[in-house]
Amino acid sequence: MSGNELGDFLRAQRARLAPEDAGVTGHGPRRVSGLRREEVAVLAGVSADYYARLEQGRERNPSGPVLDALGRALRLNADGLWHAYRLAGLVPRVAEHRRDDVSPQLLRLMGTFPNAVAYVTNRRLDLLATNALADALLSPVGKPANMVRTLFHNPAARELFVEWDDIVASAVDALRLASGYDREEVGELVDELLATSEEFAVLWRNHGVKGLAGTRKTFHHPAVGRLVLDYQTFDVRDASGQYLLVGIAEPDSASADALALLGSLPALAGRPR
């Protein structure tokens, strides 16, 4: 990873923000995408020289109020602002014991979801547990150990996940946020993917940051065809860094019928693992 992570992050966010979205108009032709450094400085109420030093890594200790102002100027979401605070050393590192074992109670709960896809991941998106429908849904890509690695390296994932481009972008954004918690563990995975996937490297250089959230995903499964599922993500409060993801179909829809059919196929269904 770069030795100037805060500067790289600010530069990437500046390049992503269209001038009109920041309320900046005019100022002639642009040689760079997004905002100019001087425009960010004006919006944030800091000097252009100070902001340039932040991006260049010559200034590495901005205060909280300065980061808040830059966050407003760059339209950062809550995850992006937290990430900037972490890069600036303003988020205390709290030692925590990462658990990759899923509790028996949670496994039993997942087994009570006959009409829902359910699985548990950690922050680096290792797949820790699945219920029967999740096993069936993911069967075209086998039993993934890590979803990010599978998305980029298993060709079948591009067929299974219809909005593959959006899915991988969200996964990389979540992985960057995770790097603030589990720097060593996530860093090993990131280094591996940077070395083996140019598509991952391009997305990683975008410096997007966003945690897992509720979303709609479309799948094309070779056994049942098209499924559209609505997902929600829940923190597992007694296991730091674990998330329960649950996907359901609209009632009485073609996707609900396809999901029911998927669950009825004995070769694909299994028990929570």
C-alpha positions in Angstrom: 0.0 0.0 0.0 1.1 3.6 -0.6 3.1 5.5 2.0 0.8 8.5 1.5 -2.6 6.9 2.0 -4.4 10.0 3.2 -3.1 12.1 0.3 -4.0 9.3 -2.2 -7.5 9.1 -0.7 -8.1 12.8 -0.9 -6.9 13.0 -4.4 -9.1 10.1 -5.5 -12.2 11.7 -3.9 -11.4 15.0 -5.5 -11.2 13.3 -8.9 -14.5 11.5 -8.4 -16.5 14.7 -7.6 -18.1 16.5 -10.5 -17.8 20.3 -10.1 -21.5 20.8 -10.5 -22.2 18.4 -7.7 -20.0 20.5 -5.4 -21.7 23.7 -6.5 -18.7 24.9 -8.5 -19.5 26.5 -11.9 -17.5 28.1 -14.6 -13.7 28.6 -14.3 -13.0 27.6 -17.9 -11.7 24.3 -19.5 -10.4 21.6 -17.1 -7.3 19.6 -17.6 -8.1 17.3 -14.7 -11.2 15.3 -13.8 -13.2 16.4 -10.8 -12.4 19.4 -8.7 -9.1 21.4 -8.7 -7.1 21.5 -5.5 -7.8 25.2 -5.1 -11.6 24.6 -5.4 -11.5 22.0 -2.6 -9.5 24.4 -0.4 -12.1 27.1 -0.9 -15.0 24.8 -0.2 -13.3 23.5 3.0 -12.1 26.9 4.2 -8.3 26.0 4.2 -5.5 27.5 2.3 -4.6 26.0 -1.2 -1.0 25.5 0.0 -2.1 23.6 3.1 -4.5 21.3 1.0 -1.7 20.7 -1.6 0.6 19.6 1.2 -2.0 17.2 2.5 -2.4 15.5 -0.9 1.4 15.4 -1.4 2.0 13.9 2.0 4.0 16.8 3.2 1.3 17.5 5.9 0.0 14.3 7.6 -1.6 15.6 10.8 -4.9 17.4 10.0 -7.2 18.1 12.9 -10.7 16.7 13.2 -12.4 20.0 12.2 -10.2 20.2 9.1 -11.2 16.6 8.1 -14.8 17.4 8.8 -14.6 20.4 6.5 -12.8 18.4 3.8 -15.5 15.7 4.2 -18.2 18.2 3.5 -16.3 19.7 0.6 -15.7 16.3 -1.0 -19.2 15.0 -0.2 -17.8 12.0 1.8 -20.3 9.5 3.2 -20.0 8.5 6.9 -17.8 5.5 6.0 -15.5 7.7 3.9 -15.1 10.3 6.7 -14.3 7.6 9.2 -11.7 6.2 6.8 -10.1 9.7 6.4 -10.0 10.0 10.2 -8.3 6.6 10.4 -5.7 7.5 7.8 -4.9 10.7 9.7 -4.4 8.7 12.9 -7.4 10.2 14.6 -9.2 6.9 15.2 -7.8 5.0 18.2 -6.8 1.5 17.4 -8.6 -0.8 19.7 -7.3 -4.4 20.1 -10.1 -6.8 19.4 -10.2 -10.6 19.1 -11.5 -11.5 15.7 -13.8 -14.5 15.7 -14.2 -16.6 12.6 -16.2 -19.3 14.4 -19.9 -18.8 14.0 -22.0 -19.5 17.2 -24.3 -22.6 17.2 -27.2 -20.3 18.0 -26.6 -18.2 14.9 -26.3 -21.4 12.8 -29.6 -22.6 14.2 -31.2 -19.3 13.4 -30.0 -19.4 9.8 -31.5 -22.9 9.5 -34.9 -21.5 10.3 -34.9 -19.4 7.1 -36.4 -21.8 4.6 -37.3 -19.1 2.1 -34.2 -16.9 2.6 -30.6 -17.0 1.5 -28.4 -16.4 4.6 -24.7 -16.4 5.2 -22.2 -15.0 7.6 -19.0 -13.2 6.6 -16.2 -11.3 8.4 -14.8 -7.9 7.4 -12.6 -9.3 4.6 -15.6 -11.1 3.2 -14.5 -14.6 4.1 -17.6 -16.8 3.9 -17.9 -18.3 7.5 -21.3 -20.0 7.3 -24.2 -20.5 4.9 -27.7 -22.0 5.1 -29.1 -24.4 2.6 -30.5 -21.9 0.2 -27.2 -20.0 0.2 -25.3 -23.2 -0.7 -27.7 -23.8 -3.5 -27.5 -20.2 -4.8 -23.7 -20.2 -4.8 -23.3 -23.7 -6.1 -22.1 -22.5 -9.5 -19.0 -21.1 -7.8 -18.6 -24.0 -5.5 -18.0 -23.3 -1.8 -16.2 -19.9 -1.7 -13.7 -19.3 1.1 -13.5 -15.6 0.3 -16.1 -13.8 -1.8 -13.8 -11.1 -3.1 -11.3 -13.7 -4.4 -14.2 -15.7 -6.0 -15.7 -12.6 -7.7 -12.4 -11.8 -9.4 -11.0 -15.2 -10.1 -13.9 -17.6 -10.6 -15.3 -17.1 -14.2 -18.6 -18.6 -13.1 -19.1 -15.6 -10.8 -19.5 -13.3 -13.8 -22.4 -15.4 -15.0 -24.0 -15.9 -11.6 -24.0 -12.2 -10.5 -25.8 -10.3 -13.3 -24.6 -6.9 -12.0 -21.0 -8.2 -11.6 -19.5 -4.7 -12.1 -21.6 -3.2 -9.3 -21.1 -6.2 -7.0 -17.3 -6.1 -7.3 -17.1 -2.4 -6.8 -19.1 -2.7 -3.6 -16.9 -5.5 -2.4 -13.7 -3.5 -3.0 -15.2 -0.5 -1.2 -16.1 -2.7 1.8 -12.7 -4.2 1.8 -11.0 -0.8 2.0 -13.2 0.1 4.9 -12.3 -3.2 6.5 -8.6 -2.4 6.2 -9.1 0.2 9.0 -10.0 -2.6 11.4 -7.9 -5.6 10.3 -5.0 -4.0 8.5 -2.7 -7.0 8.5 -5.3 -9.6 7.6 -7.0 -7.4 4.9 -3.6 -6.2 3.7 -2.5 -9.8 2.8 -5.7 -10.3 0.7 -5.3 -6.9 -0.9 -1.7 -7.5 -1.8 -2.6 -10.9 -3.3 -5.4 -9.4 -5.4 -3.3 -6.5 -6.5 -0.8 -8.9 -7.8 -3.3 -11.3 -9.6 -6.1 -9.1 -10.9 -5.8 -5.9 -12.8 -9.5 -5.3 -12.5 -9.2 -5.4 -8.7 -6.2 -3.0 -8.9 -8.2 -0.5 -10.9 -11.0 -0.5 -8.4 -8.6 -0.3 -5.5 -7.0 2.8 -6.9 -10.4 4.5 -6.9 -10.3 4.7 -3.1 -14.0 4.0 -2.7 -15.1 3.4 0.9 -18.5 2.0 1.9 -19.6 -0.7 4.3 -21.9 -3.5 3.4 -25.5 -2.3 3.2 -29.0 -3.3 2.1 -29.2 -3.8 -1.7 -31.0 -5.6 -4.5 -29.0 -8.3 -6.4 -29.9 -10.1 -9.6 -28.6 -13.7 -10.2 -28.7 -16.0 -13.1 -28.6 -19.6 -11.8 -28.1 -22.4 -14.4 -30.7 -24.6 -12.6 -33.6 -22.1 -12.1 -32.8 -19.0 -14.2 -33.1 -15.4 -13.1 -33.6 -14.5 -9.4 -33.9 -11.0 -7.9 -33.2 -10.8 -4.2 -33.4 -8.0 -1.7 -30.5 -8.2 0.9 -30.1 -6.7 4.4 -26.9 -6.8 6.4 -26.9 -7.2 10.2 -24.0 -6.9 12.7 -23.5 -10.0 14.8 -23.1 -8.1 18.1 -21.4 -10.8 20.1 -18.8 -11.6 17.4 -16.9 -8.5 16.4 -16.5 -8.1 12.7 -19.1 -10.7 11.7 -22.1 -9.9 9.5 -25.2 -11.8 8.8 -26.5 -11.2 5.2 -30.1 -12.3 4.4 -31.6 -12.2 0.9 -35.3 -12.6 0.2 -37.5 -12.5 -2.9 -40.6 -10.5 -3.4 -43.6 -12.6 -2.3 -45.6 -14.3 -5.1 -43.0 -13.3 -7.7 -41.1 -15.3 -10.3 -38.0 -14.9 -8.1 -39.9 -16.4 -5.2 -40.9 -19.4 -7.3 -37.3 -19.8 -8.6 -36.0 -19.6 -5.0 -38.4 -22.3 -3.9 -37.5 -24.5 -6.8 -33.8 -24.0 -6.0 -34.3 -25.1 -2.4 -36.1 -28.2 -3.6 -33.3 -29.5 -5.7 -31.6 -32.2 -3.5 -28.2 -32.0 -5.2 -27.9 -28.3 -4.4 -29.4 -28.0 -0.9 -27.5 -28.6 2.3 -27.4 -27.7 5.9 -25.8 -24.6 7.5 -22.0 -24.9 7.6 
